[in-house]
Amino acid sequence: MKTMIVTAMAAAVAAGVCASAPAHADGFFVDGRYGRSDFDGSGKDVALGVNGGYRWGAFGLEGGYVDLGSLDHGYAVIDGPGSGTSGLHSDIDVSGWTLGVNGHFNLDPNWYLSARAGLFHWKSDMDLAGTTANAKFSGNDWYAGVGVGYDFSERFGLGLNYDRYRAGKSGLDFSADVVSVNTEFRF
């Protein structure tokens, strides 16, 4: 369902390209993101990201780093007959590098729609509380997102974004949805 939402929003952005003026002149950009990650209903945390790239008009290439935060899974452990249960938690940190394409499409001189998609090279560190056990996972999956924003000038804009980061391996799912605010500087 979430993939269908992202696909529908990306299609709406693509349809708007025909009706929109070119976004900005060619040039480099860098943006910072601050938001909230949701690990498919299993937990929420702060998500941070930095991104940079180059745009030719409305379309460009980007690369960046995102920290999706930590997911705390709780498990009940039975201590023995008649002794009850105790809580054991694992802390899962998820972060990674992104490489992809993006678009910045003007609706008028200030308001814009944006879209992005690409490769997500992620890693996950899992610590089991109360033990010295640690597991590390990594892999290549995808990310995709859409946004809306306001350009205060030709060089600076502020936006609201929804991104989906897919990450999973060996039957474990570390995927997250992120809603974030971003600032973009163009030069």
C-alpha positions in Angstrom: 0.0 0.0 0.0 2.8 2.4 0.9 4.6 1.7 -2.3 1.4 2.5 -4.2 1.1 5.8 -2.4 4.6 6.8 -3.3 4.1 5.7 -6.9 0.9 7.7 -7.2 2.5 10.8 -5.8 5.5 10.4 -8.0 3.2 10.1 -11.1 1.4 13.3 -10.0 4.7 15.1 -9.8 5.7 13.8 -13.2 2.4 14.9 -14.7 3.0 18.4 -13.3 6.3 18.6 -15.1 4.6 19.3 -18.4 2.7 22.2 -16.9 5.5 23.7 -14.9 8.3 26.1 -15.8 11.9 24.9 -15.4 12.8 24.8 -11.7 16.1 26.6 -11.5 19.3 27.1 -13.5 21.9 24.4 -13.6 23.9 24.1 -10.4 24.9 22.3 -7.2 22.6 21.9 -4.2 22.9 20.7 -0.6 20.0 20.0 1.8 19.6 18.9 5.4 16.6 16.9 6.7 15.1 16.6 10.1 12.1 14.4 10.8 10.4 11.4 12.3 10.9 7.8 11.2 8.3 5.1 11.6 9.6 1.5 11.4 6.4 0.0 10.0 4.5 0.6 13.2 7.2 -1.1 15.3 8.7 2.1 16.7 9.4 5.7 16.0 12.5 7.9 16.3 14.2 11.0 15.0 15.6 10.8 11.5 18.4 13.0 10.2 19.8 13.3 6.7 22.1 15.3 4.5 22.0 15.3 0.7 23.8 17.0 -2.1 24.0 16.9 -5.9 23.7 18.7 -9.1 20.6 19.7 -11.1 20.2 20.4 -14.8 17.1 22.5 -14.8 14.4 20.5 -13.0 16.2 17.1 -12.9 19.3 16.1 -11.1 21.5 13.5 -9.4 21.9 13.2 -5.7 23.9 11.4 -3.0 23.7 11.6 0.7 23.6 9.9 4.1 20.5 9.2 6.4 20.3 8.1 10.0 16.8 6.6 10.5 17.3 6.4 14.2 16.9 3.4 16.6 14.2 0.8 16.9 13.7 -0.8 20.3 12.2 -4.3 20.1 10.9 -5.7 23.4 10.8 -9.5 23.9 9.4 -11.5 26.9 11.8 -14.1 28.2 10.6 -16.9 30.5 13.0 -17.3 33.4 11.8 -20.8 34.4 8.9 -22.7 35.8 6.9 -20.5 38.2 9.4 -17.7 38.0 7.5 -15.5 35.6 8.9 -13.4 32.7 11.4 -10.6 32.4 11.8 -8.1 29.6 14.7 -8.3 27.2 15.1 -5.6 24.6 17.2 -5.3 21.4 18.3 -1.9 20.2 18.5 -1.7 16.4 20.2 1.3 14.7 19.6 1.8 10.9 21.5 4.2 8.7 23.0 4.3 5.2 24.1 6.0 2.0 21.8 7.1 -0.8 22.5 7.6 -4.5 19.7 8.5 -6.9 17.8 11.0 -9.1 15.6 13.9 -8.1 13.3 16.5 -9.5 12.3 20.0 -8.4 9.2 21.3 -10.3 7.9 24.8 -9.9 4.1 25.3 -9.5 4.6 29.0 -9.5 7.7 31.2 -8.8 7.8 30.1 -5.2 5.9 26.9 -4.6 7.3 23.6 -5.8 6.8 19.8 -5.9 9.8 17.4 -5.5 10.4 13.7 -6.1 13.4 11.5 -5.5 14.3 7.8 -5.9 17.4 5.6 -5.9 19.7 3.1 -4.3 19.8 2.8 -0.4 23.0 1.1 0.9 22.0 0.5 4.5 23.5 -1.0 7.6 21.9 -2.1 10.8 23.5 -2.7 14.2 21.5 -4.8 16.6 22.5 -5.0 20.4 20.7 -7.4 22.7 20.3 -5.8 26.1 21.6 -7.8 29.1 24.0 -9.7 26.9 27.1 -9.1 24.9 25.4 -10.3 21.7 25.6 -8.0 18.7 24.6 -8.6 15.1 25.3 -6.5 12.1 23.4 -6.5 8.8 23.8 -4.6 5.6 22.4 -4.6 2.1 21.3 -2.6 -0.9 17.6 -1.7 -1.3 15.8 1.4 -2.5 14.4 4.7 -1.4 11.7 7.0 -2.9 10.0 10.1 -1.8 7.9 13.1 -2.7 7.6 16.6 -1.2 6.2 20.1 -1.4 8.0 23.3 -0.5 8.4 27.0 -0.8 11.5 28.8 -2.4 12.2 32.0 -0.5 14.8 32.9 -3.2 16.5 31.3 -6.1 19.1 30.0 -3.7 17.1 28.8 -0.6 14.0 26.7 -0.1 12.1 25.0 2.7 10.1 21.8 2.2 8.0 19.0 3.8 8.8 15.5 2.6 7.6 11.9 2.8 10.3 9.2 2.0 10.2 5.4 2.1 13.5 3.6 2.9 13.4 -0.1 2.2 15.8 -2.3 4.2 15.6 -5.9 5.0 17.6 -9.1 5.1 17.4 -12.7 6.4 13.7 -12.3 7.2 14.3 -9.1 9.2 12.7 -5.9 8.1 14.3 -2.5 9.0 12.2 -0.5 6.5 11.0 3.0 7.6 8.7 5.8 6.5 10.1 9.3 7.2 8.3 12.6 7.3 10.8 15.4 7.4 11.4 19.1 7.0 14.3 20.0 4.7 16.2 23.1 3.9 17.9 23.3 0.5 20.7 25.7 -0.5 21.5 26.1 -4.2 24.7 27.5 -5.6 
